[in-house]
Amino acid sequence: MSEDGQKAVSVIGFIGSVFSPWYAWSGRRDPANHCCINVATYGPGGRFTMTDRGRAALSTTRDTLRVGPSQMHWDGQSLVITIDEVSGPPVIARVRGTITVTPRAITGVELPLAADGGHVWRPFSPISDITVALEAEGWQWSGHGYFDANFGTRALEDDFDFWTWGRYPTAAGATCFYDAVRRDGSRFDTAIAFGPDGSAQPAEAPPRTAFKRSLWQVKRETRADPGTVPQQVLGMLDAPFYSRSAVRTQLNGETVTGVHEALDLTRFRNPLLKPMLAFRVPRRPGWSEPRRDG
């Protein structure tokens, strides 16, 4: 998110694109055949790109994830993301440039979201600096960022009905909340305070507090001090089953603004959603390296 709070970006690298209808229709048998680097920019001139690509487009090394024309590379100090994608409707345009995420420190936290370890959250660096340099007017800026990963052996909708996640920068570092309702009715609620040195400790979590539903009427809640109603301050991604936004709330007396996500997996299980998603997530199974003359 930019320092002035007016722009934001999100980049997600998928091997086994969990929100791709093509991956679901394939039976999820071959994750490498449904890979993607999803790029979304939020604010004036924002774009959304999410192309489901085949295994020919995937290349991995210890330090690099490459999917077709885009890649993520760890250079020892920063995650350098090189983008060359095309956004989907309603505005079809090229999204090209570089995003650099530089962690203040790397944490040692790895948190199972399911008792058997079938889903794992790995927050590498909840406190990072970000530099955005895209080939579009006004899309050269810096701000604060976040770097994590999720791993799973089953579809999210097989194990969860609903979850919310939030990362809020604080005067002492950053606090993350992960609250989920599993399909068996049990809850997963966690709050972790991260320091700029990479330290992590359980945090006192104010009550879960509902706030205004998204445009698609996805239920939203996050943590807030009693008497405080969280408020969206920047709309980001709004889908029938998913909401991402910048949200202002109050935690232990401190007013903070961070990125919040709500995911309704009961809705996502509805098979009628898949054709809608295919309109936003094109499938490109083939890939060949561009020719270089000279």
WOBELTA-V164318 format. One record per helix or strand. SS is the DSSP state (alpha for helix, beta for strand). FROM is the first residue (numbers start at 1). TO is the last residue. If there is no record, write none. Layout:
ss = <SS & SS>
from = <FROM & FROM>
to = <TO & TO>
//
This chain:
ss = <beta & beta & alpha & alpha & beta & beta & beta & alpha & beta & beta & beta & beta & beta & beta & beta & beta & alpha & beta & beta & beta & beta & beta & beta & beta & beta & beta & alpha & alpha & beta>
from = <2 & 8 & 21 & 31 & 35 & 48 & 52 & 55 & 58 & 64 & 70 & 79 & 94 & 111 & 119 & 140 & 156 & 160 & 173 & 187 & 200 & 208 & 220 & 231 & 242 & 254 & 265 & 272 & 283>
to = <2 & 15 & 25 & 33 & 42 & 49 & 53 & 57 & 60 & 67 & 74 & 86 & 103 & 112 & 134 & 152 & 159 & 170 & 182 & 195 & 202 & 211 & 223 & 239 & 251 & 264 & 268 & 280 & 284>
//
